[in-house]
């Protein structure tokens, strides 16, 4: 009986250690490249985030971006009506008639060469809802930059007429 109580006391600590170890490993997320100035084709892309870089892989092409070069992280959601929305909208408070799409935009500066300033590179990626929060949270945590929600940018009011 005494051994079982010791095992039960150690179980939460072991689970916490294994969860922390899983968070430090590089996670690969599937996403879709929507557009930007990257030399990628629009379509399925995989992103792997490690402690010092983000690696985008599409087929045989691989692009590694150091996290310290990321200048801006932007996020947004798009809402559209699904096919059959009048039928699906009958159920109250479940919002079955709408579908959300999640987008993350990255802007970074490439390293300067031969005294020339670095080039600005941008990319927009479409993610699923479950991967959106994980990808965005990991980028914010590792870069130290907060994501800008493009749907909630405040308006600038100037009073000097």
C-alpha positions as CSV (number, residue, x, y, z in Angstrom):
1,X,0.0,0.0,0.0
2,X,2.8,2.4,0.8
3,X,4.4,1.8,-2.6
4,X,1.2,2.6,-4.4
5,X,0.9,5.9,-2.7
6,X,4.5,6.7,-3.7
7,X,3.8,5.8,-7.3
8,X,0.6,7.9,-7.3
9,X,2.5,10.9,-5.9
10,X,5.2,10.6,-8.5
11,X,2.9,10.2,-11.4
12,X,1.9,13.9,-11.8
13,X,5.5,14.9,-11.7
14,X,6.5,12.5,-14.4
15,X,3.6,13.6,-16.6
16,X,4.7,17.3,-16.2
17,X,8.3,16.4,-17.1
18,X,7.2,14.5,-20.2
19,X,4.8,17.4,-21.3
20,X,7.7,19.9,-20.9
21,X,10.0,17.6,-22.9
22,X,7.4,17.4,-25.7
23,X,7.1,21.2,-25.8
24,X,10.8,21.7,-26.4
25,X,10.9,19.3,-29.3
26,X,10.4,20.7,-32.8
27,X,6.8,20.3,-34.0
28,X,5.9,19.9,-37.6
29,X,2.6,21.6,-38.7
30,X,0.8,21.2,-42.0
31,X,-0.3,24.5,-43.6
32,X,-1.0,26.1,-46.9
33,X,1.1,28.8,-48.5
34,X,-1.3,31.5,-49.7
35,X,1.1,34.1,-51.1
36,X,3.9,36.5,-50.6
37,X,7.4,37.1,-51.8
38,X,8.7,33.6,-51.0
39,X,9.9,31.4,-53.9
40,X,7.3,28.8,-53.0
41,X,4.2,27.7,-54.9
42,X,0.8,28.1,-53.5
43,X,-0.2,24.9,-51.8
44,X,0.6,22.5,-49.1
45,X,3.6,23.4,-46.9
46,X,5.0,22.0,-43.7
47,X,6.5,24.2,-41.0
48,X,8.9,23.1,-38.3
49,X,9.6,25.4,-35.4
50,X,12.8,24.8,-33.3
51,X,14.4,27.0,-30.7
52,X,16.3,29.2,-33.2
53,X,14.6,28.9,-36.6
54,X,11.4,28.2,-38.5
55,X,11.8,25.8,-41.4
56,X,9.3,25.7,-44.3
57,X,9.3,22.6,-46.5
58,X,7.4,22.2,-49.7
59,X,8.3,19.2,-51.7
60,X,12.1,19.2,-52.2
61,X,12.4,22.9,-51.4
62,X,13.4,23.9,-47.8
63,X,13.5,27.5,-46.4
64,X,15.0,28.2,-43.0
65,X,14.3,31.5,-41.3
66,X,16.2,32.5,-38.1
67,X,13.8,33.6,-35.4
68,X,15.8,36.8,-34.7
69,X,15.2,38.0,-38.3
70,X,11.4,37.9,-38.0
71,X,10.2,41.5,-37.8
72,X,6.4,41.2,-37.8
73,X,3.8,38.5,-37.0
74,X,0.3,39.2,-38.2
75,X,-2.8,37.0,-37.7
76,X,-6.3,37.2,-39.0
77,X,-9.5,35.1,-39.4
78,X,-11.9,34.9,-42.3
79,X,-15.5,33.9,-41.9
80,X,-17.6,32.5,-44.8
81,X,-21.0,30.9,-45.1
82,X,-21.0,27.2,-45.8
83,X,-23.0,25.5,-48.5
84,X,-26.4,24.6,-47.1
85,X,-26.2,27.5,-44.6
86,X,-30.0,27.9,-44.3
87,X,-30.4,24.3,-43.2
88,X,-27.4,24.4,-40.9
89,X,-28.3,27.7,-39.4
90,X,-31.4,26.3,-37.8
91,X,-29.4,25.0,-34.8
92,X,-29.1,28.0,-32.4
93,X,-25.7,29.1,-30.9
94,X,-23.6,26.5,-32.7
95,X,-22.9,28.6,-35.8
96,X,-22.9,25.5,-38.1
97,X,-23.7,27.8,-41.1
98,X,-20.3,29.6,-41.0
99,X,-16.7,28.3,-41.4
100,X,-13.6,30.2,-40.2
101,X,-10.2,30.2,-41.9
102,X,-7.1,31.2,-40.0
103,X,-4.2,33.1,-41.5
104,X,-0.7,33.9,-40.2
105,X,1.6,36.4,-42.0
106,X,5.3,36.6,-41.4
107,X,7.7,39.4,-42.4
108,X,11.4,39.1,-41.9
109,X,14.6,40.8,-43.1
110,X,17.2,38.6,-44.9
111,X,20.8,39.0,-43.9
112,X,22.6,41.9,-45.6
113,X,25.4,41.0,-48.0
114,X,28.3,43.1,-49.2
115,X,27.2,46.2,-47.4
116,X,23.8,46.2,-49.0
117,X,20.7,46.3,-46.8
118,X,18.8,43.0,-46.3
119,X,15.7,42.3,-48.4
120,X,12.3,42.3,-46.8
121,X,10.4,39.0,-47.3
122,X,6.8,38.2,-46.6
123,X,4.6,35.1,-46.5
124,X,1.0,34.4,-45.7
125,X,0.0,30.9,-44.5
126,X,-3.4,29.4,-44.0
127,X,-3.8,27.0,-41.0
128,X,-6.5,24.9,-39.4
129,X,-8.0,26.1,-36.1
130,X,-6.2,23.5,-33.9
131,X,-2.8,24.3,-35.4
132,X,-3.3,28.1,-35.6
133,X,-3.1,28.7,-31.9
134,X,-0.2,26.3,-31.4
135,X,1.8,27.9,-34.3
136,X,1.0,31.5,-33.3
137,X,1.7,30.9,-29.6
138,X,5.0,29.2,-30.3
139,X,6.1,32.0,-32.6
140,X,5.2,34.7,-30.1
141,X,6.9,32.8,-27.3
142,X,10.2,32.2,-29.2
143,X,10.5,35.6,-31.0
144,X,9.2,37.7,-28.1
145,X,7.0,39.6,-30.5
146,X,3.2,39.9,-30.1
147,X,1.1,39.1,-33.1
148,X,-0.9,41.9,-34.6
149,X,-4.5,41.0,-35.3
150,X,-5.1,42.7,-38.7
151,X,-8.9,42.6,-38.1
152,X,-8.6,44.7,-35.0
153,X,-6.1,47.4,-36.0
154,X,-7.3,50.7,-34.3
155,X,-8.2,53.7,-36.4
156,X,-6.1,56.8,-36.2
157,X,-8.0,60.0,-35.4
158,X,-6.4,63.4,-36.0
159,X,-8.0,66.4,-34.4
160,X,-5.9,69.2,-35.9
161,X,-8.2,70.5,-38.6
